[in-house]
Amino acid sequence: MSQLAGIEGMVGLLITTLPVHAEVGGERPVGEMLAGLQDQMVESQRYGYAPLTEMQAQSAVGAGEPLFHSLIVFENYPVEESGVPGWELTLAGASGEDKTNYPLVLVSLPGDRLRVRLEYDTRLFEAGTIQRMAGHLEVLLRAMAAVPEVRVRELPLLSEAERERLERWGGEELAHPGRPVHEQFEERAARRPDAEAVICG
């Protein structure tokens, strides 16, 4: 966070949200892409105290449209269970609760291990969708940590079970080359008549 003169004497909510357009670049190694993203984030801090209305006016996003629909939050403020010098006061069991109006929020929490939390608008996302997203994020982060030299486009997203399911489905398709889609659909519908075929809205 950029330095704000006189912040020691201020009381209030001193946070801001910065819109970021990230160029990931599929051919770049993961480590290089992350370093570039870090540089971009450091550079964006210059605008940390600009109002969102001004940012919107300078952007290509039209008036009345949100600058972003998702949010990544890094909760990096220190909360330690320690006494305050000169006081018989100890902070213990501290917790907090956040609420945003964004459809999808990823919260990263500090500690000995990386912890993330996905918050979402239940009117727009089903719990199963979010669980799959969380699983994909875990696969992605583990791969990034294991081999930072790998190119971005080579990073996996699917879990082992999802990959096996796709291979099975692909195998079934290849077992019936040239068969019309409607015949394959009828056959699968006959095998699983209660399965959802299409979800809309």
C-alpha atoms as a printed R data frame, in Angstrom:
    type eleno elety resid chain resno       x       y       z
1   ATOM     1    CA   MET     A     1   0.000   0.000   0.000
2   ATOM     2    CA   SER     A     2   1.263   3.471  -0.791
3   ATOM     3    CA   GLN     A     3   2.154   5.805   2.040
4   ATOM     4    CA   LEU     A     4  -0.435   8.349   3.102
5   ATOM     5    CA   ALA     A     5   0.905  11.382   4.950
6   ATOM     6    CA   GLY     A     6  -0.496  11.670   8.478
7   ATOM     7    CA   ILE     A     7  -2.106   8.222   8.461
8   ATOM     8    CA   GLU     A     8  -0.981   7.630  12.068
9   ATOM     9    CA   GLY     A     9  -3.481  10.243  13.255
10  ATOM    10    CA   MET     A    10  -6.415   9.072  11.138
11  ATOM    11    CA   VAL     A    11  -9.362   6.896  12.059
12  ATOM    12    CA   GLY     A    12 -11.585   5.272   9.487
13  ATOM    13    CA   LEU     A    13 -11.819   2.785   6.666
14  ATOM    14    CA   LEU     A    14  -8.645   3.349   4.655
15  ATOM    15    CA   ILE     A    15  -8.928   0.791   1.872
16  ATOM    16    CA   THR     A    16  -9.313   1.116  -1.863
17  ATOM    17    CA   THR     A    17 -10.030  -1.157  -4.786
18  ATOM    18    CA   LEU     A    18  -7.889  -0.855  -7.906
19  ATOM    19    CA   PRO     A    19  -9.072  -2.216 -11.254
20  ATOM    20    CA   VAL     A    20  -6.321  -4.201 -12.990
21  ATOM    21    CA   HIS     A    21  -6.173  -5.487 -16.544
22  ATOM    22    CA   ALA     A    22  -3.709  -8.381 -16.434
23  ATOM    23    CA   GLU     A    23  -2.024  -9.703 -19.563
24  ATOM    24    CA   VAL     A    24  -1.240 -13.317 -18.730
25  ATOM    25    CA   GLY     A    25   0.521 -14.402 -21.955
26  ATOM    26    CA   GLY     A    26   0.318 -18.128 -22.636
27  ATOM    27    CA   GLU     A    27   3.884 -18.522 -23.897
28  ATOM    28    CA   ARG     A    28   5.529 -16.873 -20.884
29  ATOM    29    CA   PRO     A    29   6.948 -18.979 -18.061
30  ATOM    30    CA   VAL     A    30   4.826 -18.794 -14.892
31  ATOM    31    CA   GLY     A    31   7.594 -17.152 -12.836
32  ATOM    32    CA   GLU     A    32   8.079 -14.426 -15.456
33  ATOM    33    CA   MET     A    33   4.328 -13.820 -15.720
34  ATOM    34    CA   LEU     A    34   4.010 -13.512 -11.932
35  ATOM    35    CA   ALA     A    35   6.968 -11.119 -11.749
36  ATOM    36    CA   GLY     A    36   5.352  -8.955 -14.441
37  ATOM    37    CA   LEU     A    37   2.045  -9.020 -12.597
38  ATOM    38    CA   GLN     A    38   3.811  -7.998  -9.374
39  ATOM    39    CA   ASP     A    39   5.471  -5.064 -11.194
40  ATOM    40    CA   GLN     A    40   2.085  -4.052 -12.579
41  ATOM    41    CA   MET     A    41   0.533  -4.170  -9.108
42  ATOM    42    CA   VAL     A    42   3.344  -2.053  -7.621
43  ATOM    43    CA   GLU     A    43   2.930   0.475 -10.441
44  ATOM    44    CA   SER     A    44  -0.848   0.596  -9.902
45  ATOM    45    CA   GLN     A    45  -0.331   1.669  -6.283
46  ATOM    46    CA   ARG     A    46   0.484   5.160  -7.599
47  ATOM    47    CA   TYR     A    47  -3.241   5.505  -8.202
48  ATOM    48    CA   GLY     A    48  -4.260   3.990  -4.867
49  ATOM    49    CA   TYR     A    49  -6.002   7.152  -3.648
50  ATOM    50    CA   ALA     A    50  -7.765   8.078  -6.879
51  ATOM    51    CA   PRO     A    51 -11.560   7.762  -6.600
52  ATOM    52    CA   LEU     A    52 -13.160   4.957  -8.598
53  ATOM    53    CA   THR     A    53 -15.289   7.541 -10.406
54  ATOM    54    CA   GLU     A    54 -12.122   9.162 -11.760
55  ATOM    55    CA   MET     A    55 -10.704   5.769 -12.749
56  ATOM    56    CA   GLN     A    56 -13.958   4.997 -14.551
57  ATOM    57    CA   ALA     A    57 -13.828   8.317 -16.402
58  ATOM    58    CA   GLN     A    58 -10.280   7.506 -17.608
59  ATOM    59    CA   SER     A    59 -11.181   3.970 -18.675
60  ATOM    60    CA   ALA     A    60 -12.929   2.567 -21.740
61  ATOM    61    CA   VAL     A    61 -15.731   1.234 -19.515
62  ATOM    62    CA   GLY     A    62 -18.965   3.136 -20.085
63  ATOM    63    CA   ALA     A    63 -20.748   5.142 -17.400
64  ATOM    64    CA   GLY     A    64 -23.132   3.027 -15.385
65  ATOM    65    CA   GLU     A    65 -21.146  -0.146 -16.089
66  ATOM    66    CA   PRO     A    66 -19.050  -1.652 -13.281
67  ATOM    67    CA   LEU     A    67 -15.281  -1.425 -13.668
68  ATOM    68    CA   PHE     A    68 -15.002  -5.042 -12.545
69  ATOM    69    CA   HIS     A    69 -17.213  -7.961 -11.598
70  ATOM    70    CA   SER     A    70 -14.775  -9.939  -9.503
71  ATOM    71    CA   LEU     A    71 -12.387  -8.991  -6.741
72  ATOM    72    CA   ILE     A    72  -9.133 -10.405  -5.351
73  ATOM    73    CA   VAL     A    73  -8.451  -9.415  -1.754
74  ATOM    74    CA   PHE     A    74  -5.081  -9.878  -0.039
75  ATOM    75    CA   GLU     A    75  -5.700  -9.669   3.690
76  ATOM    76    CA   ASN     A    76  -2.203  -8.788   4.792
77  ATOM    77    CA   TYR     A    77  -2.868  -6.697   7.865
78  ATOM    78    CA   PRO     A    78  -1.036  -8.053  10.931
79  ATOM    79    CA   VAL     A    79  -3.123  -9.444  13.769
80  ATOM    80    CA   GLU     A    80  -0.990 -10.907  16.518
81  ATOM    81    CA   GLU     A    81  -1.959 -12.271  19.885
82  ATOM    82    CA   SER     A    82   0.322 -10.028  21.899
83  ATOM    83    CA   GLY     A    83   0.129  -7.583  24.720
84  ATOM    84    CA   VAL     A    84   0.238  -3.827  24.251
85  ATOM    85    CA   PRO     A    85   3.278  -2.253  25.970
86  ATOM    86    CA   GLY     A    86   2.285  -0.305  29.093
87  ATOM    87    CA   TRP     A    87  -1.243  -1.773  29.118
88  ATOM    88    CA   GLU     A    88  -2.726  -4.864  30.651
89  ATOM    89    CA   LEU     A    89  -4.462  -5.606  27.382
90  ATOM    90    CA   THR     A    90  -4.119  -8.635  25.132
91  ATOM    91    CA   LEU     A    91  -5.659  -9.263  21.729
92  ATOM    92    CA   ALA     A    92  -6.728 -12.883  21.347
93  ATOM    93    CA   GLY     A    93  -9.042 -14.777  19.039
94  ATOM    94    CA   ALA     A    94  -9.446 -11.843  16.671
95  ATOM    95    CA   SER     A    95 -11.751 -12.375  13.735
96  ATOM    96    CA   GLY     A    96 -13.452 -10.238  11.166
97  ATOM    97    CA   GLU     A    97 -16.238 -10.376   8.645
98  ATOM    98    CA   ASP     A    98 -16.320  -8.763   5.222
99  ATOM    99    CA   LYS     A    99 -19.214  -8.091   2.883
100 ATOM   100    CA   THR     A   100 -18.962  -6.912  -0.716
101 ATOM   101    CA   ASN     A   101 -21.427  -6.437  -3.534
102 ATOM   102    CA   TYR     A   102 -19.257  -8.147  -6.168
103 ATOM   103    CA   PRO     A   103 -20.514 -11.402  -7.721
104 ATOM   104    CA   LEU     A   104 -17.226 -13.248  -7.096
105 ATOM   105    CA   VAL     A   105 -14.515 -12.512  -4.524
106 ATOM   106    CA   LEU     A   106 -11.291 -14.431  -3.895
107 ATOM   107    CA   VAL     A   107  -9.814 -13.694  -0.470
108 ATOM   108    CA   SER     A   108  -6.197 -14.662   0.226
109 ATOM   109    CA   LEU     A   109  -5.291 -15.046   3.894
110 ATOM   110    CA   PRO     A   110  -1.757 -14.895   5.326
111 ATOM   111    CA   GLY     A   111  -0.253 -17.514   7.582
112 ATOM   112    CA   ASP     A   112   2.080 -20.505   7.582
113 ATOM   113    CA   ARG     A   113   0.114 -21.864   4.607
114 ATOM   114    CA   LEU     A   114  -1.717 -20.033   1.856
115 ATOM   115    CA   ARG     A   115  -5.428 -20.019   2.606
116 ATOM   116    CA   VAL     A   116  -8.016 -18.774   0.167
117 ATOM   117    CA   ARG     A   117 -11.731 -18.245   0.469
118 ATOM   118    CA   LEU     A   118 -14.214 -17.831  -2.382
119 ATOM   119    CA   GLU     A   119 -17.260 -15.690  -1.726
120 ATOM   120    CA   TYR     A   120 -20.036 -15.527  -4.283
121 ATOM   121    CA   ASP     A   121 -23.511 -14.299  -5.075
122 ATOM   122    CA   THR     A   122 -25.821 -17.312  -4.727
123 ATOM   123    CA   ARG     A   123 -28.187 -15.784  -7.280
124 ATOM   124    CA   LEU     A   124 -25.473 -16.101  -9.931
125 ATOM   125    CA   PHE     A   125 -23.464 -19.170  -8.908
126 ATOM   126    CA   GLU     A   126 -24.377 -22.614  -7.632
127 ATOM   127    CA   ALA     A   127 -22.362 -24.153  -4.803
128 ATOM   128    CA   GLY     A   128 -21.162 -26.966  -7.095
129 ATOM   129    CA   THR     A   129 -19.793 -24.464  -9.608
130 ATOM   130    CA   ILE     A   130 -17.836 -22.669  -6.899
131 ATOM   131    CA   GLN     A   131 -16.509 -25.971  -5.536
132 ATOM   132    CA   ARG     A   132 -15.235 -26.873  -9.003
133 ATOM   133    CA   MET     A   133 -13.670 -23.409  -9.360
134 ATOM   134    CA   ALA     A   134 -11.926 -23.869  -6.019
135 ATOM   135    CA   GLY     A   135 -10.656 -27.270  -7.141
136 ATOM   136    CA   HIS     A   136  -9.341 -25.786 -10.386
137 ATOM   137    CA   LEU     A   137  -7.630 -23.001  -8.448
138 ATOM   138    CA   GLU     A   138  -5.950 -25.540  -6.172
139 ATOM   139    CA   VAL     A   139  -4.693 -27.587  -9.151
140 ATOM   140    CA   LEU     A   140  -3.413 -24.401 -10.802
141 ATOM   141    CA   LEU     A   141  -1.631 -23.063  -7.697
142 ATOM   142    CA   ARG     A   142   0.000 -26.418  -6.925
143 ATOM   143    CA   ALA     A   143   1.310 -26.658 -10.497
144 ATOM   144    CA   MET     A   144   2.617 -23.078 -10.390
145 ATOM   145    CA   ALA     A   145   4.461 -23.756  -7.143
146 ATOM   146    CA   ALA     A   146   5.872 -27.070  -8.345
147 ATOM   147    CA   VAL     A   147   7.285 -25.883 -11.676
148 ATOM   148    CA   PRO     A   148   7.552 -22.076 -12.008
149 ATOM   149    CA   GLU     A   149   9.443 -22.515 -15.303
150 ATOM   150    CA   VAL     A   150   6.411 -24.077 -17.040
151 ATOM   151    CA   ARG     A   151   4.666 -21.957 -19.656
152 ATOM   152    CA   VAL     A   152   1.319 -20.479 -18.649
153 ATOM   153    CA   ARG     A   153  -0.557 -22.322 -21.419
154 ATOM   154    CA   GLU     A   154   0.767 -25.651 -20.100
155 ATOM   155    CA   LEU     A   155  -0.686 -25.196 -16.628
156 ATOM   156    CA   PRO     A   156  -3.374 -27.730 -15.727
157 ATOM   157    CA   LEU     A   157  -6.790 -26.731 -14.400
158 ATOM   158    CA   LEU     A   158  -8.669 -30.007 -14.229
159 ATOM   159    CA   SER     A   159  -8.451 -32.452 -11.362
160 ATOM   160    CA   GLU     A   160  -7.398 -36.044 -12.054
161 ATOM   161    CA   ALA     A   161 -11.026 -37.197 -11.802
162 ATOM   162    CA   GLU     A   162 -12.172 -34.555 -14.313
163 ATOM   163    CA   ARG     A   163  -9.416 -35.496 -16.772
164 ATOM   164    CA   GLU     A   164 -10.362 -39.188 -16.516
165 ATOM   165    CA   ARG     A   165 -14.040 -38.326 -17.087
166 ATOM   166    CA   LEU     A   166 -13.185 -36.303 -20.201
167 ATOM   167    CA   GLU     A   167 -11.050 -39.144 -21.524
168 ATOM   168    CA   ARG     A   168 -13.941 -41.572 -20.978
169 ATOM   169    CA   TRP     A   169 -16.352 -39.240 -22.756
170 ATOM   170    CA   GLY     A   170 -13.880 -38.747 -25.581
171 ATOM   171    CA   GLY     A   171 -13.422 -42.506 -25.803
172 ATOM   172    CA   GLU     A   172 -17.154 -43.005 -26.126
173 ATOM   173    CA   GLU     A   173 -17.317 -40.427 -28.905
174 ATOM   174    CA   LEU     A   174 -14.477 -42.116 -30.792
175 ATOM   175    CA   ALA     A   175 -16.139 -45.516 -30.397
176 ATOM   176    CA   HIS     A   176 -19.025 -44.314 -32.606
177 ATOM   177    CA   PRO     A   177 -17.413 -42.356 -35.453
178 ATOM   178    CA   GLY     A   178 -19.814 -40.904 -37.963
179 ATOM   179    CA   ARG     A   179 -22.948 -41.462 -35.879
180 ATOM   180    CA   PRO     A   180 -25.304 -38.475 -35.885
181 ATOM   181    CA   VAL     A   181 -25.393 -36.412 -32.700
182 ATOM   182    CA   HIS     A   182 -29.143 -36.860 -32.211
183 ATOM   183    CA   GLU     A   183 -28.729 -40.674 -32.136
184 ATOM   184    CA   GLN     A   184 -25.971 -40.428 -29.541
185 ATOM   185    CA   PHE     A   185 -28.123 -38.020 -27.522
186 ATOM   186    CA   GLU     A   186 -31.111 -40.398 -27.617
187 ATOM   187    CA   GLU     A   187 -28.916 -43.302 -26.543
188 ATOM   188    CA   ARG     A   188 -27.492 -41.408 -23.568
189 ATOM   189    CA   ALA     A   189 -30.932 -40.100 -22.590
190 ATOM   190    CA   ALA     A   190 -32.211 -43.690 -22.581
191 ATOM   191    CA   ARG     A   191 -29.325 -44.770 -20.317
192 ATOM   192    CA   ARG     A   192 -29.824 -41.864 -17.863
193 ATOM   193    CA   PRO     A   193 -33.345 -40.515 -18.279
194 ATOM   194    CA   ASP     A   194 -33.238 -38.456 -15.040
195 ATOM   195    CA   ALA     A   195 -29.929 -36.699 -15.800
196 ATOM   196    CA   GLU     A   196 -30.010 -32.977 -16.587
197 ATOM   197    CA   ALA     A   197 -29.330 -32.380 -20.264
198 ATOM   198    CA   VAL     A   198 -29.569 -28.591 -20.458
199 ATOM   199    CA   ILE     A   199 -29.657 -25.902 -17.778
200 ATOM   200    CA   CYS     A   200 -30.711 -22.392 -18.691
201 ATOM   201    CA   GLY     A   201 -31.122 -19.280 -16.559
